[in-house]
Amino acid sequence: MSDPACRTTKSWCLCTDYDLWATKVAGPQVLVDALVSDSEIEAIRLPWTTT
């Protein structure tokens, strides 16, 4: 991404559709950690992500 705004901690991306089996979320580590640790959200960390 060449846009500097895409690298801020306020940036995130959501990919979903009615016929997908999952929704993908990409964003700051704190956002991902919050989603994965939330007991009411079924979330996994994808194997090709970094921590």
Secondary structure, 3 states (H helix, E strand, C coil): CCCHHHHCCCCCEEECCCCCCCCEEECCHHHHHHHHHCCCCCCCCCCCCCC
